[in-house]
Amino acid sequence: MDTADRDRGIAPATEPVDVEPTRAGADISVTLKLYASLGVYLPAGSKRNEAKVTAASGTTARALLDAYQVPPEACHLVLVNGVYQAPAQRSEATLSDGDSLAVWPPVAGG
């Protein structure tokens, strides 16, 4: 990882993400899956549109996406462990160790 990535808050899967937890605790491991055009926000070395990332216990889906600079307006469909997260839920419900966070952008076409 280079200095520019660190300055932008992008961390590889082996480093904890610098996000403010909603409650104190140990670090958690989350599988972050970013599809289509969102794949550019994954850490370097990610494969198949996903990466194992580390965050502080109590981190929300929105906080994790913010840490990787994924714009809120680009997050159309957000699932935690396959369950849809409405926009209001993304900043409230906390992630747990082993969770999978999958995000798709808005899609256009016909």
C-alpha positions in Angstrom: 0.0 0.0 0.0 1.4 3.4 -0.8 1.1 6.7 1.1 -1.6 8.0 -1.1 -3.8 5.0 -0.4 -3.3 5.4 3.4 -4.1 9.2 3.1 -7.4 8.3 1.4 -8.3 5.9 4.1 -7.8 2.8 1.9 -6.4 -0.1 3.8 -5.5 -3.6 2.6 -7.3 -6.6 4.0 -4.5 -7.2 6.5 -4.8 -3.8 8.2 -7.7 -2.6 10.4 -9.9 0.1 8.7 -9.8 3.4 10.6 -13.5 3.9 11.3 -15.3 5.1 14.4 -17.1 2.2 16.0 -20.5 2.6 17.7 -19.3 0.5 20.6 -16.0 -0.6 21.9 -14.5 -4.0 21.2 -12.1 -6.1 19.2 -11.5 -6.0 15.5 -13.8 -7.9 13.2 -13.3 -9.5 9.8 -15.8 -8.7 7.0 -16.0 -9.8 3.4 -16.5 -6.7 1.3 -18.0 -7.4 -2.1 -18.3 -4.4 -4.5 -19.9 -5.2 -7.9 -19.8 -3.6 -11.3 -18.3 -0.1 -11.3 -17.8 -0.1 -7.5 -14.9 -2.6 -7.8 -12.5 0.3 -8.1 -13.0 1.0 -4.4 -11.7 -2.4 -3.2 -8.1 -2.6 -1.8 -5.3 -3.4 -4.2 -5.0 -7.2 -4.8 -8.7 -7.9 -4.4 -10.0 -10.8 -6.5 -13.4 -11.5 -8.0 -14.9 -8.2 -6.7 -14.3 -9.1 -3.0 -11.8 -8.6 -0.2 -11.5 -9.7 3.4 -11.2 -6.4 5.4 -10.8 -5.7 9.1 -12.7 -3.1 11.0 -13.4 -2.1 14.6 -16.2 -4.0 16.4 -19.4 -1.9 16.1 -18.7 -0.6 12.6 -21.8 -0.1 10.5 -22.2 -0.9 6.8 -22.1 2.8 6.0 -19.0 3.5 8.1 -17.2 0.6 6.3 -18.2 1.9 2.9 -17.1 5.4 3.9 -13.7 4.1 5.0 -13.3 2.8 1.4 -14.6 6.0 0.0 -17.6 4.4 -1.7 -20.0 7.3 -2.4 -23.5 6.8 -0.7 -25.2 7.7 -4.0 -23.4 4.8 -5.7 -24.8 2.2 -3.2 -28.1 1.2 -4.7 -28.5 -2.3 -3.4 -26.8 -3.2 -0.1 -27.0 -6.7 1.4 -25.5 -7.9 4.7 -25.4 -11.7 4.7 -27.9 -11.7 1.8 -30.4 -9.5 3.7 -31.4 -6.1 2.1 -30.3 -3.0 4.0 -32.5 0.0 3.4 -30.6 3.3 3.3 -31.5 4.2 6.9 -30.4 0.8 8.2 -26.9 1.2 6.7 -25.9 3.7 9.3 -27.6 2.0 12.3 -27.0 -1.8 12.2 -23.5 -2.9 13.2 -21.5 -5.5 11.3 -20.4 -8.7 13.1 -17.3 -10.8 12.7 -17.6 -13.0 9.6 -20.3 -10.9 8.0 -20.5 -10.4 4.2 -21.3 -6.9 2.9 -22.3 -6.8 -0.8 -23.0 -3.6 -2.7 -24.3 -3.0 -6.2 -24.5 0.4 -8.0 -27.6 1.7 -9.7 -28.0 -0.1 -13.1 -29.4 1.4 -16.2 -30.3 -0.2 -19.5 -32.9 -2.2 -21.1 
